[in-house]
Amino acid sequence: RRHQQDAVRVEFAGSNPAQVYLSVPDGDPLDLKRYLNAGGSIEFELAVDTVPQGPLRLAMHCVWPCIGEVDLAGYLPVPLGDAGWVTATVPLADLEESGMDFASVTTPFLIYADKPLTIRIGRIRLVP
C-alpha cells in the first residue's frame, strides 16, 4: 500500500465459505483486555477489487468455541467497491457483544465470505 508488497491480495472463489486470518504462532492465547478496557478498536486498510455479492465478515476467535464477529458493511466509510483504499474501524466492544473473550484471543484477525470476492488487505492494528 505504501510500499511494494506491503498488502496482501485475497481472492475468495465463492464455491464454499473461505477465510483469511492471523493467529497466535504458538497456540498460547493472548490477553488483549487492556485494549478492550481502553475503548479500543481494530483498524485495517482494505481495498475491494470485486464487489462482494454477500456479506463480508470480520471475526476474532478466542479459545474454542469462542468467537466474536460483525458484518463489515456497517464499519466502512463508504460501501464496498465505491472507493480505493479505505480504513475499517471496528470497536472491540462490538466484538465482545457478539461473544468475544479478550482474555483468551487465539485469532485476532479473520475475514471471511461465502461469495466470490477479491480484496487487498493493508495495515492491521489494534488501537487503544
JOLIN-V37918 format. One record per backbone hydrogen bond with DSSP energy under -0.5 kcal/mol. NH is the residue of the N-H (numbers start at 1). CO is the residue of the C=O. Records with the same first field share a line. If there is no record, write none. Layout:
BEGIN
NH = CO + CO
END
This chain:
BEGIN
6 = 3
8 = 121
10 = 119
12 = 10 + 117
13 = 11
18 = 113
20 = 111
22 = 109
24 = 106
29 = 27
30 = 105
32 = 30 + 102
35 = 32
36 = 32
37 = 33
38 = 34
39 = 36
40 = 35
41 = 127
42 = 90
43 = 41 + 125
44 = 88
45 = 123
46 = 86
47 = 120
48 = 84
49 = 47 + 118
50 = 118
53 = 116
57 = 112
58 = 70
59 = 110
60 = 68
61 = 107
62 = 66
63 = 104
66 = 63
68 = 60
70 = 58
72 = 56 + 70
74 = 71
75 = 72
76 = 72 + 73
82 = 79
86 = 46
88 = 44 + 86
89 = 75
90 = 42
91 = 89
92 = 40
93 = 40
94 = 91
95 = 91
96 = 92
97 = 93
98 = 94
99 = 96
100 = 95
102 = 100
104 = 101
105 = 30
106 = 61
107 = 61
109 = 22
110 = 59
111 = 20
112 = 57
113 = 18
117 = 12
118 = 50
119 = 10
120 = 47
121 = 8
122 = 45
125 = 43
127 = 41
END
